[in-house]
Amino acid sequence: MAKKKTATDAILKELRAYGLAYPGAHTKSPWPGHLDLAVKDKTFAYLSIEGEPLSISCKLPKSSQIALELPHAKPTEYGLGKSGWVSMSFPDGDVPVAMLKQWIEESYRAQAPKKLVKELDGEPAAKPKRR
């Protein structure tokens, strides 16, 4: 049976496409009800799936304290909150897309290998050392 479309499905697709544009990013589905964003198999954004209420969890080493002051934001379960992961749901349907894109970028930068972050920043790859 097909899931009912929700008002936030288009936003979810937009956020997923945004995250997949980062170097080395791919989707990962570790358990039902999620289609997450990962880099080098390390998740950087847990996202709900279309047809479900929108929720997101990101690793926010710089902005987690501020993020946790927002309505419907809480430390991510399973002990991830201790590492700066923040989860947020949107029961009223008001989704701050620009802010969530900032979260996705911050989380990507926290989880991606330094080489990919440098690529993102347009820095040239390190030259091999001569011996």
C-alpha positions in Angstrom: 0.0 0.0 0.0 1.4 3.4 -1.0 2.1 5.9 1.7 0.1 9.1 1.8 2.0 12.1 0.6 2.7 14.7 3.2 3.0 18.5 2.8 6.7 18.2 3.7 7.7 15.6 1.1 8.9 18.2 -1.3 11.1 19.8 1.4 12.5 16.4 2.4 13.4 15.7 -1.3 15.0 19.1 -1.5 17.1 18.5 1.7 18.2 15.1 0.5 19.2 16.5 -2.9 21.1 19.3 -1.2 23.0 16.8 1.0 23.8 14.5 -2.0 25.5 17.4 -3.8 28.4 17.2 -1.3 31.6 15.4 -2.4 31.3 11.6 -1.8 27.8 11.9 -0.3 25.4 8.9 -0.8 22.2 7.6 0.7 22.1 5.0 3.4 19.2 3.1 4.8 20.3 1.5 8.0 16.7 0.6 9.2 13.2 1.0 7.9 11.7 4.5 8.0 15.0 6.3 7.1 16.9 7.2 4.0 19.9 8.9 5.4 22.8 10.9 4.0 26.3 9.5 4.5 29.8 10.1 3.4 32.3 7.2 3.3 29.5 5.2 5.0 29.4 7.6 8.0 25.9 9.1 8.4 25.8 12.9 8.5 22.0 13.4 8.4 19.3 11.1 9.6 16.2 11.9 7.5 12.7 10.5 7.6 11.2 9.2 4.4 8.5 10.6 2.2 5.0 10.0 3.6 6.2 10.2 7.2 6.3 13.4 9.4 9.5 15.3 8.6 12.3 14.8 11.1 16.1 15.3 10.8 19.1 14.6 13.0 22.5 16.2 12.4 25.9 16.3 14.1 26.3 20.0 15.1 29.6 20.4 16.9 29.5 24.2 16.6 25.8 25.0 16.9 24.2 22.2 19.0 23.7 24.4 22.1 21.8 27.1 20.1 19.9 24.4 18.1 18.7 22.8 21.3 16.9 26.0 22.3 14.6 25.7 19.3 11.1 24.3 19.7 10.9 20.6 18.9 14.7 20.2 19.0 16.2 17.6 21.4 19.5 15.7 21.8 19.4 12.7 19.4 18.6 9.4 21.1 20.9 6.3 21.5 23.6 8.4 23.1 24.3 10.4 20.0 23.2 13.6 21.7 26.3 13.4 23.9 28.4 13.8 20.7 26.5 16.9 19.5 23.8 15.3 17.5 20.5 17.2 17.5 17.1 15.9 16.3 14.2 18.1 15.3 10.6 17.4 14.2 8.1 19.8 12.7 4.6 19.0 14.0 3.3 22.4 12.9 4.6 22.0 9.3 6.7 25.1 9.5 10.1 24.0 8.2 13.1 26.4 8.3 14.7 25.0 5.1 17.7 27.4 5.0 18.6 26.6 8.6 18.4 22.8 8.0 20.7 23.2 5.0 23.2 24.9 7.3 22.8 21.9 9.7 23.4 19.5 6.9 26.6 21.3 5.9 27.9 21.5 9.4 27.2 17.8 9.9 28.8 16.9 6.6 31.9 18.9 7.6 32.0 17.1 11.0 31.7 13.6 9.4 33.5 13.8 6.1 37.2 13.0 5.7 39.4 16.2 5.7 40.3 15.5 2.0 36.6 15.9 1.0 36.1 19.0 3.1 39.1 20.6 1.4 37.6 19.6 -2.0 34.3 21.3 -0.9 36.2 24.4 0.1 38.0 24.5 -3.3 41.4 23.8 -1.8 43.9 21.9 -4.0 44.6 18.4 -3.0 47.8 17.9 -1.0 50.8 17.0 -3.2 52.4 13.7 -2.5 55.6 14.1 -0.4 58.8 13.2 -2.2 61.1 10.8 -0.6 
